[in-house]
Amino acid sequence: MPKKDYLTEKLNKKVSALDPKFREKITELFSTMHESISLLYEAAIHDEKTGLYNNKFFDTMLDIEFEKAKRGRQRLCLFVIDIDFFKKINDAYGHLMADKLLKKLAEILQRSLRKSDIIARFGGEEFFIIFPETSIEKAKFLTSRLREIIKSDKTLKKYSLTISGGLTEFKKSDTKKTLMKRADKALYKAKNSGRDRFVVLK
């Protein structure tokens, strides 16, 4: 039996032996502590504005998925997107509306991608998506479908919100830094080619 389970069982026995009034109070205290720890953990790994994972959690998960790919156990793709001319949207419609559009985009990302995909707001209007165990062909399909969903959304269309994106696949010669740099390079290429498009760099 794992040590943690043994200690939990031992503690439960001691609590069970207490007077019912004390037992109820201690059980309630443990429950409250567990809920508080869970809430603190969720707050620590999520972006407050969008509810997506934050950049710290993204870094941790990319480390994990990168090591899996490095050991040859799976394929890996990395995708970065950025809202085009977001500052102009902010200036024209104000911070509150800009925040609502960020949340709307976050909702679309969560709804349109797979549960296994790791979606994070990296900062400002930039988002990173990790596609674990995914070939570049499959990732291109997923990102193309995502682009169509974003372009057809009535709210985003109303405010002329478009996105540019860069997609790349892990190579054996990669470091985590070169993988991210190549995804960024693909994004910049999309921006420099007129925006409102996705570019793939292998």
C-alpha positions in Angstrom: 0.0 0.0 0.0 1.4 3.5 -0.9 2.6 5.5 2.0 0.1 8.3 1.4 -2.8 5.8 1.6 -1.4 4.3 4.7 -1.1 7.6 6.5 -4.6 8.6 5.3 -6.1 5.4 6.6 -4.3 5.8 9.9 -5.5 9.3 10.3 -9.1 8.3 9.4 -9.0 5.6 12.2 -7.8 8.2 14.7 -10.6 10.6 13.7 -13.2 7.8 13.8 -12.2 7.1 17.4 -12.9 10.7 18.5 -16.1 12.0 20.1 -18.8 12.5 17.3 -18.8 16.3 17.8 -15.1 16.6 17.4 -15.1 14.1 14.6 -17.6 16.2 12.7 -15.6 19.4 13.2 -12.3 17.8 12.1 -13.9 16.2 9.0 -15.4 19.6 8.1 -12.0 21.3 8.7 -10.2 18.8 6.5 -12.8 19.2 3.8 -12.4 23.0 3.9 -8.6 22.7 3.7 -8.8 20.4 0.7 -11.1 22.8 -1.1 -8.9 25.8 -0.3 -5.8 24.0 -1.6 -7.6 23.0 -4.8 -8.7 26.6 -5.4 -5.2 27.9 -4.8 -3.8 25.4 -7.2 -6.3 26.2 -9.9 -5.6 29.9 -9.5 -1.9 29.3 -9.8 -2.1 27.5 -13.1 -4.8 29.5 -14.9 -4.9 32.9 -16.5 -7.3 35.1 -14.5 -8.7 37.0 -17.5 -9.5 34.1 -19.9 -9.5 31.0 -17.7 -6.9 29.3 -20.0 -3.7 27.9 -18.6 -1.1 30.6 -17.9 2.5 30.9 -19.3 4.1 29.2 -16.2 1.9 26.1 -16.5 2.5 26.1 -20.3 6.3 26.1 -19.7 5.9 23.1 -17.4 3.7 21.2 -19.8 5.9 22.0 -22.7 8.9 20.6 -20.8 7.0 17.4 -20.2 5.8 16.9 -23.7 9.2 17.9 -25.2 11.0 15.3 -23.1 8.5 12.6 -24.3 9.1 13.6 -27.9 12.8 13.8 -27.3 12.9 10.2 -26.1 11.1 9.1 -29.3 7.9 8.2 -27.7 5.6 10.6 -29.5 5.3 13.3 -32.1 4.7 16.9 -31.0 3.5 20.1 -32.7 3.5 23.7 -31.3 1.2 26.4 -32.5 1.2 30.1 -31.6 -1.5 32.6 -32.5 -1.7 36.4 -32.1 -4.7 38.7 -32.5 -4.1 41.1 -35.4 -4.0 44.8 -34.5 -5.3 44.2 -31.0 -4.1 47.6 -29.8 -6.3 49.3 -32.4 -9.3 47.2 -31.2 -8.4 48.2 -27.6 -8.2 51.9 -28.5 -11.4 51.9 -30.6 -13.7 49.9 -28.3 -12.1 50.2 -24.9 -10.5 47.8 -22.4 -13.7 46.1 -21.3 -14.7 45.2 -24.9 -11.2 44.1 -25.6 -11.3 41.8 -22.6 -14.6 40.4 -23.7 -13.1 39.6 -27.1 -10.1 37.9 -25.5 -12.5 35.7 -23.4 -14.6 35.0 -26.5 -11.5 33.8 -28.4 -10.5 31.7 -25.4 -13.9 30.0 -25.4 -13.6 29.2 -29.1 -10.2 27.7 -28.5 -11.4 25.5 -25.7 -14.6 24.5 -27.6 -12.9 23.8 -30.9 -9.7 21.9 -30.0 -9.3 18.5 -28.4 -9.2 17.8 -24.6 -5.7 16.6 -25.0 -4.5 19.9 -26.5 -2.9 22.3 -24.0 -4.1 25.9 -24.5 -2.4 28.8 -22.8 -2.5 32.5 -22.8 1.1 33.5 -23.0 0.6 37.2 -22.5 -1.3 40.1 -24.0 -3.0 38.8 -27.1 -0.7 35.8 -27.7 -1.7 32.2 -27.2 0.3 29.0 -27.4 -1.2 25.6 -28.1 0.6 22.3 -27.6 -0.6 19.4 -29.7 0.7 16.2 -28.0 1.1 13.0 -30.0 0.1 14.9 -33.1 1.7 14.8 -36.6 2.1 18.0 -38.6 -0.6 16.8 -41.0 -3.1 16.4 -38.2 -2.1 19.7 -36.6 -2.7 21.5 -40.0 -6.1 20.0 -40.1 -6.9 21.1 -36.5 -5.6 24.6 -37.1 -7.4 25.1 -40.4 -10.7 24.0 -38.8 -10.0 26.4 -35.9 -9.4 29.3 -38.3 -12.7 28.7 -40.1 -14.6 28.6 -36.8 -12.9 31.9 -35.7 -13.6 33.6 -39.1 -17.3 32.5 -38.9 -17.9 33.7 -35.4 -20.4 36.6 -35.5 -19.0 38.5 -32.5 -15.4 38.4 -33.7 -16.6 39.4 -37.2 -18.5 42.4 -35.8 -15.3 43.8 -34.4 -13.1 42.8 -37.4 -11.0 40.5 -35.1 -8.6 38.3 -37.1 -5.7 36.2 -36.0 -2.4 35.1 -37.4 -0.7 31.9 -36.4 2.5 29.9 -36.7 2.7 26.1 -36.6 5.7 23.8 -36.4 6.6 20.2 -35.5 9.3 18.9 -33.1 12.5 17.7 -34.7 15.1 15.5 -33.0 17.7 18.3 -33.3 15.4 20.7 -31.4 15.8 22.2 -28.0 12.8 23.7 -26.3 14.1 27.1 -27.3 14.5 26.3 -31.0 11.0 24.8 -31.2 9.4 27.9 -29.7 11.6 30.1 -31.8 10.5 28.3 -35.0 6.8 28.7 -34.1 7.4 32.4 -33.5 9.2 32.7 -36.8 6.2 31.1 -38.5 3.9 33.6 -36.8 6.0 36.6 -37.8 6.0 35.3 -41.4 2.2 35.2 -41.2 2.1 38.8 -39.9 4.5 40.0 -42.6 2.5 38.3 -45.3 -0.6 40.3 -44.7 -1.9 38.8 -41.4 -5.2 36.9 -41.0 -3.4 33.6 -42.0 -1.5 30.6 -40.6 2.0 29.7 -41.7 3.7 26.3 -41.2 7.4 25.9 -40.8 9.0 22.5 -40.6 
